[in-house]
Amino acid sequence: MLVTDLIAKKRDGAILSQEEIEFFVSGYTKNEIPDYQASAFLMACFLRGLTPKETSFLTGAMVRSGEVLNLSSVPGIKADKHSTGGVGDGISLALAPLVAACGVPVPMISGRALGHTGGTLDKLESIPGFRTDLSKDQFIKQLKEIGICMIGQTLSIAPADKKIYALRDVTSTVESISLISASIMSKKIAEGTDVLILDVKTGSGAFMKDKKSAKALAKAMLDIGRRARKKMAALITDMNQPLGKMIGNALEIEQTIELLKGEENRLTRDFVELTDVLGGWMLCLGGKAKTSNEGRAKIRSARQDGSGLAKFKEMIQAQGGDVSVCDHPQKILPQARVKKAVLSPWKGYVNVLEAKSLGLSALLLGAGRQTKESAIDFSAGIILHKKIGDTVERGEMIAELLTTTHESSLKIAEEKFLSGLKVSKVKPKPVRLIHDILRT
Ligand code: URA
């Protein structure tokens, strides 16, 4: 088989066979196909699209490029959740311990910050000592012992995806429904979970800007999951404004601890609601609730009775982190050296609080990586004091910008923040958080 023939075939819109897709994936993973040919092939896939069958072949080939974890020694139905990426989306941090506290084991393999979106691994690593680089055996042992483990993609899990994703990131081939769904699902199938709940984001801060493409992405992932016999549900949720009130690594850990202590307020209501709904589905498909509503009530109890917090502490302890973070978050977590208030230039109702601009503002403050090599400032980020629909006076504080390492970027971070803010005279319609729920 010749790579040039495969590139030409896809370029001309033909459908590839399983053998041809395997040939590409295995050749590229083994460095037998160079980056320039792989880039041309991926661009042809991006422009021509892949059929559901081709997407499923691509997923299978990426799964087989590495190890598939066998979690059968861990008792119970295992459930995981994956978000397609957002701003202030630290849901997994609270959700995983809540679900584990309700008796469903959670094997979670998470990612790092990508562009303007945050990453669960970076957030966890802001807890001093917390390790996300556990081996496969440590991962399984911890799951058996405490029912929860949150780690990063190891070299052995879907290595083809790791390599292809890095190439897509620098060749403008990320935003393809087929390529995203194969990438996410290959990792989730290799991780060995039985149940997977997808949180597919739509809006300015998401990869899928409109509901139609978010739904198409959800359907593509559900289709792959169905072929791999995974029990799945997908929620299409809003990412036009950030979730909750914190954007940034240590800040989102602080917010997680607050929520696990049962505290909630107007600014974190959306965060709490989504945590409960996603958790409800995980418990329902994980066999610990008859309906997602019953599951939702159990998650709420675990938030209010402290059992979710106790599970979070167990996980921190097991992964080498400083457990006292739960009692004294501000003493243990990195604190920003510099803070700046963002004042509203207008009086009225907050109408737009664009997630992407706020995510980029946090990135400029050091909360994300501007290059692959950048070190993250765990203390950096944004504390929101207003959300869409709130009233605001001219000169009133709308948010605080925090940084330790990027003081010189405060001004452009503030400009970026303000570019995403609109204040209107008329009260905007309430934001709809959950647009749709799809099932396998
Ligand atoms: N997240 C992934 O893991 N892969 C993609 O392609 C996009 C988001």
Boltz pocket constraint, residues with backbone or C-beta under 6 A from the ligand:
constraints:
  - pocket:
      binder: B
      contacts: [[A, 83], [A, 84], [A, 85], [A, 111], [A, 165], [A, 174], [A, 179], [A, 180], [A, 181], [A, 183], [A, 184]]
      max_distance: 6.0
